[in-house]
Amino acid sequence: MIKQSSFLRRFLLLFLAFFVATTLLAQKFSFSKPNALNGWKLPKREVRAVWLTTIGGLDWPRSYAQNDLAASRQKQELRGILDKLQRAGINTVLFQTRVRGTVVYPSLLEPWDGCLSGVPGRSPGYDPLAFAIDECHKRGMELHAWVVTIPVGKWNALGCKTLRNKHPHLIKRIGEEGYMDPENPTTATYLANICKEISDRYDIDGLHLDYIRYPETWKINISHDAARRNITAIVRAIGEKVKANKPWVKYSCSPIGKFNDLSRFASNGWNAYTKVCQDAQGWLRDGLMDALFPMMYFQGNNFFPFAIDWAEQSYGRMVVPGLGIYFMSPNEKNWSLDIITREMQVSRQYGMGHAYFRSKFFTDNLKGIYTYAQQVFTPTLALPPALTWENSKLPSPPTDLNTSEENGNVFVSWRGGRSTNNSPYILYNVYASSSYPVDVTDGRNLIAMRYAKSSIEVSPRNAQMYFAITTMDRYGNESQPLQTRKAAGGSRSELKMLPYSDGKVLLPKSADALWGRVWVVETLQGQHVATLSSVNDKLDVRGIANGVYVLRALNNKGVGHRLGMFTKRWIRGPFD
């Protein structure tokens, strides 16, 4: 089957993609020099995801938990990874939960994977899935349980052997590997029960399927239409089990990165629909899934036309291109950073998010990808899109918003709103701005998201700021904002707004003489953004993202002084 579309529309779309790609190719991004990307508007809602693998400890864990001390080190390692992901704007962690017929939680159905304890079948002494969920939620991030479906590992490995003993007619052998038989109806039932166990027992935000397809080495002896129906039956069975009790859980998968041949671009024999019988776009069309994370580990004409195709066939749901950042490794294809950044920009242009494969390449800052994300592409927070097709009722807003100062710190507190649907609990989003009312449509004003508490401490001290709080339910629906009536802080030594123009902050004439030439830029919550030097009473801030910041001056002894605040303004860019 070759998909057809209007020639003119396709031509224009491809021309636009080519123009964007070539324009960005000519641009050499620098983190020390300003670039045009800093002026482009950042979305308030966007999936920013990463696949965090547990198989073989590739991303985590790097050591085994065979006693309490080792388990503590293992936990701390994950905390460190999640801290780095949070600082780079990641809001979704695809956490590998079912590995190869083995799992990373205490299951009643399948044995422990050996990646945690070092011994297949042995517990690490704690529940890693529960721990990962809790740590992600503390950081305002979603955790989606990543379930590998059809492959069950080496024929004589624990996972495959256990399944063969329980269900001898369910597993097929190809070479040295075992696979669940997609043509056996029991496969759908079994996988649905695994996913139901995870969703019923754990507070996951999403359920993410991997390898939900025929193996490419499988000799398909039935029609491809029948084969696609077999895979779709598994998708439907899992979704019905998961959504029955928790309709707010985001249901997704990672299909092959090219859906099918296009009218002008061939998939070269590697596509979802024909080769491995994944009707992934049909799953969105028929409401069987909420999101797709296609594995688009390609470049150039093997990426852009197919990305546009995914966007055109999204049916109003989420499509998040998976980016093969591992190909930047010299041990792989040694891609340049520009290849990935072009793909990120085009994905955003078409309203899609992005997902990095995989976590360690990202947090290790391979060829500067982490720095690029943190400082340029995702420097501000962003909420994941809401599941409005499941439920669109807005929760009620919070009440009784108050600000106070204690020991020079600004505290913001409120009373909870409530859900108007079947969400089990609500969360809060906190916005701040130097102007009233706070614009909650501008993601730059978002300072805390998916926040579980009803109070927050905000730096800087004595800053004159306005706040707004919204309630958010588990579907991601956000209430109307509750706004502060007056600015918080400023009662004693109010921070003044410093003049800003053309990417530069004008410093007071006495500043250099009093404090030197080293300046620290901080967020409103006191997080370090940049350390800069001034020239002629001007501080060049074009290299940081747009938003409201505090400027701290440092003397030669390292003593700091909050000099004032400034707003780096947004300049409209070519994609707005």
C-alpha positions as CSV (number, residue, x, y, z in Angstrom):
1,M,0.0,0.0,0.0
2,I,1.4,3.4,-1.0
3,K,-0.1,6.4,0.7
4,Q,-1.2,9.2,-1.7
5,S,-1.9,12.9,-0.9
6,S,-2.4,16.1,-2.8
7,F,0.7,16.7,-4.9
8,L,0.7,20.5,-4.3
9,R,0.2,20.2,-0.5
10,R,2.9,17.5,-0.3
11,F,5.3,19.6,-2.4
12,L,4.8,22.6,-0.2
13,L,5.2,20.7,3.0
14,L,8.4,19.0,1.8
15,F,9.7,22.3,0.4
16,L,9.2,23.9,3.8
17,A,10.9,21.0,5.6
18,F,13.8,21.2,3.2
19,F,14.1,25.0,3.7
20,V,14.0,24.6,7.5
21,A,16.5,21.8,7.4
22,T,19.0,23.5,5.1
23,T,18.7,26.8,7.0
24,L,19.5,25.1,10.2
25,L,22.3,23.1,8.6
26,A,24.0,26.3,7.7
27,Q,23.8,27.5,11.2
28,K,26.5,26.4,13.6
29,F,25.1,26.6,17.1
30,S,27.3,28.0,19.8
31,F,26.5,28.0,23.5
32,S,28.8,31.0,24.2
33,K,27.4,33.2,21.4
34,P,23.8,34.3,20.8
35,N,21.8,32.5,18.1
36,A,18.4,33.0,16.6
37,L,16.9,30.1,18.4
38,N,16.8,32.0,21.7
39,G,14.2,34.3,20.3
40,W,11.7,31.7,19.2
41,K,8.7,31.1,21.3
42,L,8.8,28.1,23.6
43,P,5.6,26.0,23.9
44,K,3.9,25.7,27.2
45,R,2.8,22.1,26.4
46,E,5.2,19.7,24.7
47,V,6.3,16.1,25.3
48,R,10.0,16.1,26.2
49,A,10.9,12.5,26.8
50,V,13.7,10.1,27.2
51,W,13.9,6.3,27.1
52,L,15.6,5.1,30.3
53,T,16.7,1.6,29.7
54,T,17.3,-1.0,32.4
55,I,18.3,-4.0,30.2
56,G,21.9,-4.8,31.0
57,G,22.1,-1.7,33.1
58,L,22.7,0.4,29.9
59,D,21.3,3.6,31.4
60,W,20.6,2.4,35.0
61,P,21.6,0.8,37.2
62,R,25.4,0.7,36.8
63,S,25.9,-1.4,39.9
64,Y,24.1,-4.3,41.5
65,A,22.0,-4.2,44.7
66,Q,23.0,-7.2,46.8
67,N,22.7,-5.6,50.2
68,D,21.1,-2.5,51.8
69,L,24.2,-0.3,51.2
70,A,24.4,-1.3,47.5
71,A,20.6,-0.7,47.1
72,S,21.1,2.8,48.6
73,R,23.8,3.5,46.1
74,Q,21.6,2.2,43.3
75,K,18.8,4.5,44.4
76,Q,21.1,7.5,44.6
77,E,22.4,6.8,41.1
78,L,18.8,7.1,39.8
79,R,18.2,10.3,41.7
80,G,21.2,11.8,40.1
81,I,20.0,10.8,36.6
82,L,16.5,12.2,37.2
83,D,18.0,15.5,38.6
84,K,20.0,16.0,35.4
85,L,16.9,15.2,33.3
86,Q,14.8,17.7,35.3
87,R,17.4,20.4,34.8
88,A,17.2,19.9,31.0
89,G,13.5,20.3,30.8
90,I,12.5,16.6,30.5
91,N,8.9,16.0,31.6
92,T,8.4,12.4,30.6
93,V,10.5,9.3,31.5
94,L,9.9,6.1,29.6
95,F,11.1,3.7,32.2
96,Q,11.9,0.1,31.1
97,T,9.7,-2.0,33.3
98,R,9.4,-5.3,31.4
99,V,12.7,-6.3,29.9
100,R,12.6,-9.7,28.2
101,G,10.0,-11.8,29.9
102,T,11.4,-10.4,33.2
103,V,10.5,-7.3,35.2
104,V,11.9,-4.7,37.5
105,Y,9.2,-4.9,40.2
106,P,7.9,-7.6,42.4
107,S,5.5,-9.3,40.0
108,L,3.1,-12.2,40.6
109,L,3.4,-13.1,36.9
110,E,7.1,-12.9,35.9
111,P,10.5,-13.1,37.5
112,W,12.9,-10.4,38.4
113,D,15.3,-9.3,35.7
114,G,19.0,-9.7,36.7
115,C,19.9,-6.1,35.9
116,L,19.2,-5.0,39.5
117,S,20.6,-7.6,41.7
118,G,23.1,-9.2,39.3
119,V,21.2,-12.5,39.6
120,P,18.2,-13.2,37.4
121,G,15.2,-14.0,39.5
122,R,16.6,-12.3,42.6
123,S,15.1,-9.2,44.2
124,P,17.3,-6.1,44.8
125,G,15.7,-5.7,48.2
126,Y,13.3,-2.8,47.2
127,D,10.7,-2.0,44.6
128,P,12.6,-0.1,41.8
129,L,9.4,0.8,39.9
130,A,7.7,2.3,42.9
131,F,10.9,4.2,43.7
132,A,11.3,5.5,40.2
133,I,7.6,6.7,40.1
134,D,8.0,8.5,43.4
135,E,11.2,10.2,42.4
136,C,9.8,11.3,39.0
137,H,6.7,12.7,40.6
138,K,8.8,14.7,43.2
139,R,10.5,16.4,40.2
140,G,7.2,17.1,38.3
141,M,7.9,14.5,35.7
142,E,5.6,11.8,34.4
143,L,6.7,8.1,34.4
144,H,5.5,5.8,31.7
145,A,6.1,2.1,32.3
146,W,7.9,0.8,29.2
147,V,6.9,-2.7,28.4
148,V,8.8,-4.9,25.9
149,T,6.1,-7.1,24.5
150,I,6.9,-9.8,21.8
151,P,10.6,-10.6,22.4
152,V,11.3,-12.6,25.6
153,G,15.1,-13.0,25.3
154,K,17.5,-15.9,24.8
155,W,15.9,-19.3,24.5
156,N,17.4,-20.6,27.7
157,A,17.4,-17.3,29.6
158,L,15.1,-17.1,32.7
159,G,12.3,-15.0,31.2
160,C,11.9,-17.2,28.1
161,K,12.4,-20.5,30.0
162,T,9.8,-19.5,32.6
163,L,7.2,-18.6,29.9
164,R,7.9,-21.8,28.0
165,N,7.3,-23.8,31.1
166,K,4.0,-22.0,31.9
167,H,2.8,-21.6,28.3
168,P,4.6,-24.1,26.1
169,H,2.5,-23.3,23.0
170,L,2.9,-19.5,23.3
171,I,6.6,-19.1,22.5
172,K,8.3,-19.4,19.1
173,R,12.0,-19.8,18.5
174,I,13.9,-17.9,15.9
175,G,17.6,-18.7,16.1
176,E,18.7,-18.3,19.7
177,E,15.8,-16.0,20.6
178,G,12.3,-16.6,21.9
179,Y,9.2,-14.6,20.9
180,M,5.6,-14.5,22.0
181,D,3.4,-15.8,19.2
182,P,1.3,-12.8,17.9
183,E,-1.0,-15.4,16.1
184,N,-1.9,-17.1,19.4
185,P,-4.9,-15.3,21.1
186,T,-3.3,-16.2,24.5
187,T,-0.5,-13.7,23.8
188,A,-3.0,-10.8,23.9
189,T,-4.5,-12.0,27.1
190,Y,-1.1,-12.6,28.7
191,L,0.4,-9.3,27.8
192,A,-2.8,-7.5,28.9
193,N,-2.6,-9.1,32.3
194,I,1.0,-8.0,32.7
195,C,0.1,-4.4,31.8
196,K,-2.9,-4.5,34.1
197,E,-0.8,-5.7,37.0
198,I,1.5,-2.7,36.4
199,S,-1.3,-0.1,36.0
200,D,-3.4,-1.5,38.9
201,R,-0.6,-1.6,41.4
202,Y,1.4,1.5,40.5
203,D,0.7,5.2,40.1
204,I,2.0,5.3,36.5
205,D,1.3,8.2,34.2
206,G,1.6,6.1,31.0
207,L,1.9,2.6,29.6
208,H,4.4,2.4,26.7
209,L,4.7,-0.7,24.5
210,D,7.8,-1.6,22.6
211,Y,8.3,-4.3,20.0
212,I,4.5,-4.5,19.5
213,R,5.0,-6.0,16.1
214,Y,6.0,-9.1,14.2
215,P,9.8,-9.7,14.4
216,E,11.5,-8.7,11.2
217,T,13.0,-12.3,11.1
218,W,9.5,-13.9,11.4
219,K,8.4,-15.7,8.2
220,I,4.8,-14.4,7.9
221,N,2.7,-17.2,6.4
222,I,-0.6,-15.3,6.6
223,S,-1.8,-12.2,4.8
224,H,-0.4,-9.0,6.0
225,D,-3.9,-7.7,6.7
226,A,-4.5,-10.7,9.0
227,A,-1.1,-10.1,10.6
228,R,-1.9,-6.5,11.3
229,R,-5.2,-7.6,12.8
230,N,-3.3,-9.9,15.2
231,I,-1.1,-7.0,16.4
232,T,-4.0,-4.7,16.7
233,A,-5.9,-7.3,18.8
234,I,-3.0,-7.3,21.3
235,V,-3.0,-3.4,21.3
236,R,-6.8,-3.4,21.9
237,A,-6.7,-6.1,24.7
238,I,-4.0,-4.2,26.6
239,G,-5.8,-0.8,26.2
240,E,-9.1,-2.2,27.5
241,K,-7.4,-3.7,30.6
242,V,-5.4,-0.5,31.4
243,K,-8.1,2.1,30.6
244,A,-10.9,0.2,32.4
245,N,-9.7,1.4,35.8
246,K,-7.4,4.3,34.9
247,P,-8.5,6.1,31.8
248,W,-6.1,8.9,32.5
249,V,-3.1,6.6,31.9
250,K,-1.5,7.6,28.6
251,Y,-1.3,4.6,26.3
252,S,1.4,4.7,23.7
253,C,4.0,2.6,21.7
254,S,7.2,3.1,19.7
255,P,6.5,2.0,16.1
256,I,9.1,1.7,13.4
257,G,10.1,5.3,12.4
258,K,8.6,5.2,8.9
259,F,5.0,4.3,8.7
260,N,5.0,3.2,5.1
261,D,6.2,4.2,1.7
262,L,5.3,7.8,0.7
263,S,4.3,8.9,-2.8
264,R,7.8,10.4,-3.4
265,F,9.9,8.8,-0.7
266,A,10.4,5.1,-0.2
267,S,11.0,3.5,3.2
268,N,13.6,1.1,1.6
269,G,11.9,-2.0,3.0
270,W,11.9,-0.9,6.6
271,N,8.5,0.4,7.7
272,A,5.8,-0.2,10.3
273,Y,2.8,-1.0,8.2
274,T,4.1,-3.5,5.6
275,K,7.3,-4.9,7.1
276,V,6.3,-5.6,10.7
277,C,2.5,-5.2,10.4
278,Q,2.0,-2.3,12.8
279,D,-1.0,-0.2,11.9
280,A,0.2,2.5,14.2
281,Q,-1.6,5.4,12.5
282,G,-4.8,3.4,12.6
283,W,-4.4,2.9,16.3
284,L,-4.6,6.7,16.7
285,R,-7.4,7.0,14.2
286,D,-9.5,4.4,15.9
287,G,-8.8,5.7,19.4
288,L,-6.8,2.7,20.5
289,M,-3.8,4.7,21.6
290,D,-3.2,8.2,22.9
291,A,0.3,8.7,21.6
292,L,3.1,7.3,19.4
293,F,6.8,7.6,19.8
294,P,8.0,6.5,16.4
295,M,11.7,5.4,16.4
296,M,12.9,7.9,13.8
297,Y,16.6,7.1,14.0
298,F,17.3,8.5,10.6
299,Q,18.4,11.8,9.0
300,G,17.7,13.9,6.0
301,N,15.1,12.6,3.5
302,N,14.8,9.5,5.7
303,F,13.5,11.7,8.5
304,F,11.8,14.9,7.5
305,P,9.1,13.6,5.0
306,F,8.2,10.8,7.3
307,A,8.0,13.1,10.3
308,I,5.6,15.3,8.3
309,D,3.6,12.2,7.5
310,W,3.3,11.3,11.2
311,A,2.2,14.8,12.0
312,E,-0.4,14.8,9.3
313,Q,-1.9,11.5,10.4
314,S,-1.9,12.2,14.2
315,Y,-5.7,12.5,14.4
316,G,-5.3,15.2,17.1
317,R,-3.3,12.9,19.3
318,M,0.3,13.0,20.4
319,V,3.1,12.0,18.1
320,V,6.6,12.3,19.5
321,P,9.5,11.5,17.2
322,G,12.2,9.4,18.8
323,L,15.6,10.8,18.1
324,G,18.6,8.5,17.7
325,I,21.1,10.6,19.6
326,Y,23.2,7.4,20.1
327,F,24.2,7.8,16.4
328,M,26.3,10.8,17.4
329,S,28.6,8.3,19.2
330,P,31.9,7.7,17.3
331,N,31.2,4.0,18.0
332,E,28.0,4.3,15.9
333,K,27.6,6.7,12.9
334,N,29.4,9.7,14.4
335,W,26.6,12.1,13.5
336,S,27.1,15.8,14.2
337,L,25.0,17.6,16.7
338,D,23.4,19.7,14.0
339,I,21.6,16.6,12.6
340,I,19.7,16.1,15.8
341,T,19.0,19.8,16.5
342,R,17.5,20.2,13.0
343,E,15.2,17.3,13.7
344,M,14.2,18.8,17.0
345,Q,13.3,22.1,15.4
346,V,11.2,20.6,12.6
347,S,9.4,18.4,15.1
348,R,8.5,21.4,17.2
349,Q,7.4,23.3,14.1
350,Y,4.9,20.6,13.4
351,G,3.5,20.5,16.9
352,M,5.4,17.4,17.9
353,G,7.6,16.8,20.9
354,H,10.8,14.8,21.0
355,A,12.2,11.7,22.8
356,Y,15.9,10.9,23.2
357,F,17.2,7.4,22.7
358,R,18.7,6.9,25.1
359,S,19.1,8.5,28.6
360,K,22.8,7.9,29.1
361,F,23.8,9.5,25.8
362,F,21.8,12.5,26.8
363,T,23.0,13.0,30.4
364,D,26.6,12.3,29.3
365,N,26.2,15.4,27.0
366,L,27.3,13.5,23.9
367,K,28.6,16.2,21.5
368,G,26.8,18.9,23.6
369,I,23.3,17.6,23.2
370,Y,22.5,18.1,26.9
371,T,23.9,21.6,26.9
372,Y,22.0,22.4,23.8
373,A,18.7,21.2,25.4
374,Q,19.3,22.9,28.8
375,Q,20.5,26.2,27.5
376,V,18.8,26.6,24.2
377,F,16.0,24.3,23.2
378,T,14.2,23.5,26.5
379,P,15.4,26.0,29.1
380,T,11.9,26.5,30.5
381,L,9.4,24.1,31.9
382,A,6.7,22.6,29.7
383,L,3.6,20.6,30.6
384,P,2.8,17.4,28.7
385,P,-0.3,17.7,26.6
386,A,-3.6,16.9,28.2
387,L,-5.8,13.9,27.3
388,T,-8.7,16.0,26.3
389,W,-10.2,13.2,24.1
390,E,-10.5,11.1,27.3
391,N,-11.9,13.9,29.5
392,S,-11.9,17.6,29.1
393,K,-13.7,18.8,32.3
394,L,-11.6,21.5,34.0
395,P,-11.0,21.1,37.7
396,S,-12.0,23.9,40.1
397,P,-9.3,26.4,40.8
398,P,-7.5,26.7,44.2
399,T,-8.6,29.2,46.8
400,D,-7.2,31.5,49.4
401,L,-3.9,32.3,47.8
402,N,-1.5,34.1,50.2
403,T,2.0,35.3,50.2
404,S,4.2,36.0,53.2
405,E,7.7,36.7,54.2
406,E,9.6,34.6,56.7
407,N,13.2,35.3,57.5
408,G,13.6,37.2,54.3
409,N,12.1,34.5,52.1
410,V,8.8,34.7,50.1
411,F,6.3,31.9,50.8
412,V,3.2,31.2,48.7
413,S,0.4,29.1,49.9
414,W,-3.1,28.2,48.8
415,R,-6.0,25.8,49.4
416,G,-6.7,23.0,47.1
417,G,-9.0,22.9,44.2
418,R,-10.8,19.7,43.2
419,S,-11.3,17.4,40.3
420,T,-14.6,17.4,38.4
421,N,-14.0,14.0,36.9
422,N,-12.8,10.6,38.2
423,S,-9.2,11.7,38.8
424,P,-7.9,10.2,42.0
425,Y,-6.0,13.3,43.1
426,I,-5.0,16.8,41.8
427,L,-1.7,18.6,41.3
428,Y,-0.8,22.3,41.0
429,N,1.1,24.5,38.6
430,V,2.8,27.6,39.9
431,Y,3.4,30.7,37.8
432,A,5.2,33.9,38.6
433,S,5.7,37.2,36.8
434,S,6.7,40.8,37.5
435,S,3.5,42.0,35.9
436,Y,-0.1,41.5,36.8
437,P,-2.1,39.5,36.0
438,V,0.3,36.6,35.5
439,D,0.0,35.2,32.0
440,V,-0.5,31.5,32.5
441,T,-0.4,30.8,28.8
442,D,3.2,31.8,28.7
443,G,5.4,28.8,29.7
444,R,8.2,31.2,30.7
445,N,6.2,32.1,33.8
446,L,5.8,28.4,34.9
447,I,8.1,27.9,37.9
448,A,6.8,24.6,39.3
449,M,4.6,22.0,37.7
450,R,2.7,18.9,38.7
451,Y,3.3,20.1,42.2
452,A,1.8,18.0,45.0
453,K,2.1,20.4,47.9
454,S,0.0,23.5,48.6
455,S,2.8,25.9,49.5
456,I,6.1,26.8,47.9
457,E,9.2,28.9,48.8
458,V,10.3,31.3,46.1
459,S,13.5,33.2,45.7
460,P,14.6,35.9,45.4
461,R,14.1,37.5,48.8
462,N,12.0,40.7,48.8
463,A,11.4,40.5,45.1
464,Q,8.2,42.2,44.0
465,M,6.4,39.4,42.1
466,Y,2.9,38.3,41.3
467,F,1.9,34.7,41.5
468,A,-0.8,32.5,39.9
469,I,-1.8,28.9,40.9
470,T,-3.8,26.5,38.8
471,T,-5.2,23.1,39.6
472,M,-4.5,20.2,37.3
473,D,-6.1,16.7,37.2
474,R,-4.6,13.4,36.1
475,Y,-5.8,14.0,32.5
476,G,-3.7,17.1,32.4
477,N,-6.7,19.5,32.4
478,E,-5.8,22.8,34.0
479,S,-8.2,25.1,35.9
480,Q,-8.6,28.8,35.6
481,P,-5.8,30.6,37.6
482,L,-6.0,32.0,41.0
483,Q,-4.1,35.2,41.0
484,T,-2.4,37.2,43.8
485,R,-4.0,40.6,44.2
486,K,-0.8,42.4,45.1
487,A,2.8,41.8,44.6
488,A,4.7,39.6,47.0
489,G,7.8,41.0,48.7
490,G,9.2,44.4,48.4
491,S,8.3,45.5,51.9
492,R,11.9,46.2,52.9
493,S,14.6,46.2,50.1
494,E,12.6,45.7,47.0
495,L,14.6,44.5,44.0
496,K,14.4,46.9,41.1
497,M,14.0,46.1,37.5
498,L,17.1,46.7,35.5
499,P,16.9,48.3,32.0
500,Y,17.0,45.8,29.2
501,S,17.5,46.4,25.5
502,D,18.6,44.4,22.5
503,G,19.8,41.4,24.5
504,K,21.8,43.5,27.0
505,V,21.1,44.6,30.6
506,L,22.2,48.1,31.6
507,L,24.0,48.0,35.0
508,P,24.1,50.9,37.4
509,K,27.2,53.1,36.9
510,S,28.6,52.3,40.3
511,A,28.2,48.5,39.9
512,D,31.6,47.7,38.5
513,A,33.4,49.8,41.0
514,L,31.6,48.3,43.9
515,W,31.3,44.7,42.9
516,G,33.7,43.9,40.1
517,R,32.8,42.4,36.7
518,V,31.4,39.0,37.5
519,W,27.7,38.5,37.5
520,V,25.5,35.5,38.3
521,V,22.1,35.1,36.6
522,E,19.5,33.1,38.7
523,T,15.9,31.9,38.3
524,L,13.2,33.2,40.6
525,Q,13.8,30.1,42.7
526,G,17.5,30.8,43.1
527,Q,18.8,28.2,40.5
528,H,22.0,29.2,38.7
529,V,21.6,30.0,35.0
530,A,24.8,31.6,33.9
531,T,27.9,33.4,35.2
532,L,28.8,36.3,32.9
533,S,31.2,39.2,32.6
534,S,30.2,42.8,31.8
535,V,31.6,45.3,29.3
536,N,31.1,49.0,29.6
537,D,28.3,48.7,32.2
538,K,26.4,46.3,30.0
539,L,25.8,42.6,30.5
540,D,25.2,40.5,27.4
541,V,22.4,38.0,28.1
542,R,21.5,37.0,24.6
543,G,22.9,33.5,25.3
544,I,20.2,32.7,27.9
545,A,16.5,31.9,27.4
546,N,13.8,34.4,27.6
547,G,12.2,35.0,31.0
548,V,12.5,36.8,34.3
549,Y,15.8,36.6,36.2
550,V,17.6,37.8,39.2
551,L,21.1,39.3,38.8
552,R,23.6,38.8,41.6
553,A,26.9,40.6,41.7
554,L,30.0,38.9,43.0
555,N,33.1,40.6,44.5
556,N,36.6,39.2,44.4
557,K,36.0,37.3,47.6
558,G,33.0,35.5,46.2
559,V,30.5,37.4,48.3
560,G,27.2,37.9,46.4
561,H,24.7,40.8,46.4
562,R,21.3,40.8,44.6
563,L,21.5,43.8,42.5
564,G,18.1,43.6,40.7
565,M,15.9,41.8,38.3
566,F,15.5,41.9,34.5
567,T,13.2,40.5,31.9
568,K,14.7,39.0,28.8
569,R,12.1,39.7,26.2
570,W,10.8,37.3,23.6
571,I,11.5,38.3,20.0
572,R,9.3,36.7,17.4
573,G,11.0,34.1,15.3
574,P,10.5,32.4,12.0
575,F,8.4,29.6,13.3
576,D,5.8,31.7,15.2
